[in-house]
Amino acid sequence: MAHCIQAIVAADEVAENVRAVYPRLPAVNAPQGFVILPVDADFIDAVAGGRPRQSTETFMLLTDGLHDLLDLSRFGPLAYIETEYFGGTGGQGAVVYSGREVVMGPEWHDSGPISRALGLIGVKRCPVGDRFSALGLGAYRSNDDLIDAAAQARAPGIQTGGEP
């Protein structure tokens, strides 16, 4: 089974400020007062005026343009995360920004960078599992899943948390 997401994760207050600047970003409320903001190449193109060169060979969307977007850490700490797994092989990566500074990364490994990044922005481990699990990220196999969850949350009478 595949797992492929690209998203910004931030505390509610930080995400609210990010969405004030970029209101078309979908938002998924997650446990512990965090929000997952899925991003895609079209969004980066629109904001950065065309797809800039990739910053690393491992990340799909961590580009110089996305580094510029994450200047939004002036509002508070945030993490950019990516997963690229298929059939149990692949990897994950993360970078953390706070106060317009790189706090961590970018790092890419089979496992670990995302939980480490989430810890740096304040996500607590759940009793069983890591910080990735604590935010319910395993429930979203793709950015489309995240976008669908965000759309359901906007629909009247439907609330979406970290685990659909």
C-alpha positions as CSV (number, residue, x, y, z in Angstrom):
1,M,0.0,0.0,0.0
2,A,1.2,3.5,-0.8
3,H,1.6,6.5,1.4
4,C,2.5,9.8,-0.3
5,I,1.8,13.1,1.3
6,Q,3.3,16.6,1.2
7,A,2.1,19.0,3.9
8,I,2.8,21.8,6.3
9,V,2.0,20.9,10.0
10,A,1.6,23.7,12.5
11,A,-0.3,24.6,15.7
12,D,-3.8,26.0,15.2
13,E,-2.8,29.6,15.7
14,V,0.2,29.4,13.3
15,A,-2.0,27.6,10.7
16,E,-4.6,30.2,11.0
17,N,-2.1,32.9,10.2
18,V,-0.7,30.9,7.3
19,R,-4.2,30.4,5.9
20,A,-4.8,34.2,6.2
21,V,-1.9,34.7,3.8
22,Y,-2.8,31.7,1.6
23,P,-6.6,31.1,2.1
24,R,-6.8,28.4,-0.6
25,L,-4.7,26.0,1.4
26,P,-6.9,23.1,2.6
27,A,-6.8,22.5,6.4
28,V,-7.3,19.3,8.3
29,N,-7.7,19.6,12.1
30,A,-5.5,17.1,13.9
31,P,-5.3,16.1,17.5
32,Q,-3.4,18.1,20.1
33,G,-4.3,21.5,18.5
34,F,-2.4,21.0,15.3
35,V,-3.5,21.5,11.7
36,I,-2.3,19.7,8.5
37,L,-2.1,21.8,5.4
38,P,-1.5,19.7,2.3
39,V,0.5,21.4,-0.5
40,D,1.1,20.4,-4.1
41,A,3.2,21.5,-7.1
42,D,0.4,23.6,-8.4
43,F,0.2,25.6,-5.2
44,I,4.0,26.0,-5.1
45,D,4.0,27.1,-8.8
46,A,1.3,29.7,-8.1
47,V,3.1,31.2,-5.1
48,A,6.6,30.9,-6.5
49,G,5.8,32.0,-10.0
50,G,6.8,28.7,-11.6
51,R,8.4,25.5,-10.3
52,P,11.8,26.4,-9.0
53,R,14.6,23.8,-9.0
54,Q,14.5,21.1,-6.3
55,S,16.6,21.8,-3.2
56,T,17.3,18.1,-2.6
57,E,17.4,14.9,-4.6
58,T,15.1,13.0,-2.2
59,F,12.2,15.3,-1.5
60,M,9.5,15.7,-4.2
61,L,8.4,19.3,-3.4
62,L,11.1,20.7,-1.1
63,T,12.1,23.4,-3.6
64,D,13.7,26.8,-3.2
65,G,10.2,28.2,-3.7
66,L,8.9,26.2,-0.8
67,H,11.7,27.3,1.4
68,D,10.6,30.9,0.6
69,L,7.0,29.9,1.5
70,L,8.1,28.6,4.8
71,D,9.2,32.1,5.7
72,L,5.7,31.9,7.2
73,S,7.4,30.5,10.3
74,R,7.5,34.1,11.4
75,F,4.0,33.2,12.8
76,G,5.5,30.3,14.8
77,P,7.2,26.9,14.4
78,L,6.0,24.7,11.5
79,A,7.2,21.5,9.8
80,Y,7.1,20.6,6.2
81,I,6.7,16.8,5.8
82,E,6.8,14.3,2.9
83,T,6.3,10.6,2.7
84,E,6.9,8.4,-0.3
85,Y,6.2,4.7,0.5
86,F,5.0,1.9,-1.7
87,G,4.8,-1.7,-0.5
88,G,6.8,-0.9,2.6
89,T,9.7,0.6,0.9
90,G,10.5,4.3,0.5
91,G,11.1,7.0,2.9
92,Q,10.0,10.2,4.7
93,G,11.5,13.6,5.1
94,A,10.9,16.7,7.1
95,V,12.3,20.2,7.7
96,V,11.3,22.5,10.6
97,Y,11.3,26.3,10.5
98,S,10.7,28.7,13.3
99,G,11.3,32.5,13.4
100,R,12.4,32.3,9.7
101,E,15.2,30.0,10.7
102,V,15.8,26.4,9.8
103,V,15.6,24.4,13.1
104,M,15.9,21.0,11.6
105,G,16.8,19.5,8.3
106,P,16.0,18.8,5.7
107,E,16.3,15.2,6.6
108,W,15.3,12.1,4.6
109,H,15.4,8.5,5.9
110,D,13.3,5.3,5.9
111,S,11.7,6.5,9.2
112,G,12.1,9.0,11.9
113,P,12.4,12.5,10.5
114,I,8.7,13.3,10.6
115,S,8.3,12.2,14.3
116,R,11.5,14.2,15.2
117,A,10.1,17.3,13.3
118,L,6.7,17.0,14.9
119,G,8.4,16.8,18.4
120,L,10.2,20.1,17.6
121,I,6.9,21.9,16.9
122,G,5.3,20.5,20.1
123,V,3.5,17.3,19.1
124,K,3.4,14.8,22.0
125,R,3.8,11.1,21.5
126,C,0.7,9.0,22.0
127,P,0.8,6.2,24.7
128,V,1.3,3.6,21.9
129,G,3.2,4.8,18.8
130,D,5.1,7.9,17.7
131,R,4.2,11.5,16.9
132,F,3.2,10.6,13.4
133,S,0.6,8.3,14.8
134,A,-0.4,10.9,17.4
135,L,-1.6,13.2,14.7
136,G,-3.4,10.4,12.8
137,L,-1.2,10.9,9.7
138,G,-1.3,7.2,8.9
139,A,-5.0,7.6,8.1
140,Y,-4.2,9.8,5.1
141,R,-2.6,7.8,2.3
142,S,-2.3,10.8,-0.1
143,N,-2.8,14.5,-0.4
144,D,-6.2,13.7,-2.0
145,D,-7.2,12.0,1.3
146,L,-6.2,15.2,3.2
147,I,-8.0,17.4,0.7
148,D,-11.1,15.3,1.0
149,A,-11.0,15.5,4.8
150,A,-10.6,19.3,4.6
151,A,-13.6,19.5,2.3
152,Q,-15.7,17.3,4.7
153,A,-14.8,19.6,7.6
154,R,-16.1,22.6,5.7
155,A,-19.4,20.9,4.9
156,P,-22.2,21.9,7.3
157,G,-22.8,19.5,10.2
158,I,-19.6,17.4,9.6
159,Q,-16.6,17.6,11.8
160,T,-13.3,16.0,10.8
161,G,-10.5,15.3,13.4
162,G,-7.1,13.8,12.9
163,E,-8.5,10.3,12.3
164,P,-11.4,10.0,9.9
